[in-house]
Amino acid sequence: MNDTLYTSFLLVAAVFLALGFLIMTFRILVGPNSLDRMIGLDGFIAMLQCALAVYICWTLDTTIANAMLVIALLGFISSISVARFRKRDGN
């Protein structure tokens, strides 16, 4: 594959991820209840992993793979803990 084309695809992916980060940040800050905020945080964590994967593709440096694993585990644990101990809003 041509290097310019490869870089262009990665740049387009990075731009879409940046837009997604803005949308998810809005959802986290403005969400009408705590469950919407948690869903926004899950989306944010998933997009952070995608952004790190794009960074790995861009630099061809795989040392961040361990950080991706830690982020995935923390996101999973936080989702499970919120789902387990969540109370209804407004009570």
C-alpha positions as semicolon CSV with decimal commas, in nm:
position;residue;x (nm);y (nm);z (nm)
1;M;0,000;0,000;0,000
2;N;0,116;0,348;-0,076
3;D;0,249;0,534;0,230
4;T;0,053;0,848;0,148
5;L;-0,272;0,654;0,116
6;Y;-0,202;0,468;0,443
7;T;-0,136;0,794;0,626
8;S;-0,449;0,949;0,476
9;F;-0,666;0,662;0,601
10;L;-0,517;0,692;0,948
11;L;-0,570;1,068;0,946
12;V;-0,937;1,023;0,853
13;A;-0,975;0,769;1,135
14;A;-0,811;1,010;1,380
15;V;-1,045;1,293;1,278
16;F;-1,353;1,072;1,324
17;L;-1,224;0,959;1,662
18;A;-1,171;1,323;1,767
19;L;-1,532;1,402;1,670
20;G;-1,649;1,097;1,860
21;F;-1,455;1,209;2,168
22;L;-1,634;1,543;2,156
23;I;-1,975;1,379;2,126
24;M;-1,905;1,136;2,410
25;T;-1,770;1,414;2,630
26;F;-2,095;1,602;2,572
27;R;-2,293;1,288;2,666
28;I;-2,090;1,244;2,985
29;L;-2,133;1,607;3,092
30;V;-2,498;1,662;2,993
31;G;-2,644;1,312;3,031
32;P;-2,987;1,332;3,194
33;N;-2,913;1,052;3,441
34;S;-2,626;0,847;3,575
35;L;-2,684;0,554;3,341
36;D;-2,649;0,779;3,035
37;R;-2,326;0,913;3,179
38;M;-2,197;0,559;3,233
39;I;-2,282;0,461;2,876
40;G;-2,095;0,772;2,760
41;L;-1,796;0,670;2,970
42;D;-1,803;0,318;2,821
43;G;-1,807;0,470;2,473
44;F;-1,522;0,700;2,571
45;I;-1,314;0,405;2,691
46;A;-1,386;0,209;2,371
47;M;-1,285;0,507;2,157
48;L;-0,970;0,554;2,364
49;Q;-0,874;0,198;2,280
50;C;-0,945;0,265;1,913
51;A;-0,734;0,581;1,926
52;L;-0,447;0,386;2,078
53;A;-0,484;0,124;1,804
54;V;-0,466;0,398;1,539
55;Y;-0,154;0,530;1,715
56;I;0,000;0,182;1,701
57;C;-0,077;0,162;1,329
58;W;0,065;0,509;1,271
59;T;0,395;0,462;1,457
60;L;0,431;0,081;1,431
61;D;0,520;0,082;1,802
62;T;0,347;-0,191;2,003
63;T;0,457;-0,089;2,352
64;I;0,112;0,063;2,414
65;A;-0,062;-0,274;2,386
66;N;-0,022;-0,330;2,762
67;A;-0,186;0,005;2,834
68;M;-0,474;-0,093;2,608
69;L;-0,523;-0,410;2,811
70;V;-0,527;-0,218;3,139
71;I;-0,776;0,036;3,001
72;A;-1,002;-0,246;2,882
73;L;-0,995;-0,417;3,221
74;L;-1,063;-0,094;3,410
75;G;-1,352;-0,011;3,180
76;F;-1,501;-0,357;3,228
77;I;-1,466;-0,344;3,607
78;S;-1,616;0,005;3,625
79;S;-1,915;-0,096;3,412
80;I;-1,981;-0,403;3,622
81;S;-1,951;-0,212;3,950
82;V;-2,187;0,064;3,837
83;A;-2,438;-0,190;3,707
84;R;-2,423;-0,381;4,035
85;F;-2,450;-0,092;4,281
86;R;-2,657;0,162;4,086
87;K;-2,965;0,308;4,250
88;R;-3,242;0,488;4,071
89;D;-3,191;0,859;4,013
90;G;-3,412;1,097;4,206
91;N;-3,454;0,882;4,517
